[in-house]
Amino acid sequence: MADLLTDPDIDARLADLDGWTRDGDAIVRERELADFAAALAWVNAVGQEAEAANHHPDILIHGWNKVRLSVTNHSAGGLTRADFDLAATIDALPGG
């Protein structure tokens, strides 16, 4: 099982990410894209990266062009390094 991060570790890692915030035992990010098709395409890119990492965020498409991602390590019961690694990978994707 992955080691849970401490609150100071979480705060420090959040400072290195753009637009991610803490929501309990998860980190979340809201993105607004050009339109519904762009939101779907970006979600598919996120899905490919998540599958490659074997670490899957909760994904909500709402409105017609907004995507909310929530990342946590369910098996560990909170936030781990893998959550922040996935968030950084997602941030590097084009279109978001």
Secondary structure in CASP SS format (residue, H / E / C, confidence):
PFRMAT SS
TARGET T0000
AUTHOR 0000-0000-0000
METHOD secondary structure of the structure
MODEL  1
M C 1.00
A C 1.00
D C 1.00
L C 1.00
L C 1.00
T C 1.00
D H 1.00
P H 1.00
D H 1.00
I H 1.00
D H 1.00
A H 1.00
R H 1.00
L H 1.00
A H 1.00
D C 1.00
L C 1.00
D C 1.00
G C 1.00
W C 1.00
T E 1.00
R E 1.00
D E 1.00
G C 1.00
D C 1.00
A E 1.00
I E 1.00
V E 1.00
R E 1.00
E E 1.00
R E 1.00
E E 1.00
L C 1.00
A C 1.00
D C 1.00
F H 1.00
A H 1.00
A H 1.00
A H 1.00
L H 1.00
A H 1.00
W H 1.00
V H 1.00
N H 1.00
A H 1.00
V H 1.00
G H 1.00
Q H 1.00
E H 1.00
A H 1.00
E H 1.00
A H 1.00
A H 1.00
N C 1.00
H C 1.00
H C 1.00
P C 1.00
D E 1.00
I E 1.00
L E 1.00
I E 1.00
H E 1.00
G C 1.00
W C 1.00
N C 1.00
K E 1.00
V E 1.00
R E 1.00
L E 1.00
S E 1.00
V E 1.00
T C 1.00
N E 1.00
H C 1.00
S C 1.00
A C 1.00
G C 1.00
G E 1.00
L C 1.00
T C 1.00
R H 1.00
A H 1.00
D H 1.00
F H 1.00
D H 1.00
L H 1.00
A H 1.00
A H 1.00
T H 1.00
I H 1.00
D H 1.00
A C 1.00
L C 1.00
P C 1.00
G C 1.00
G C 1.00
END
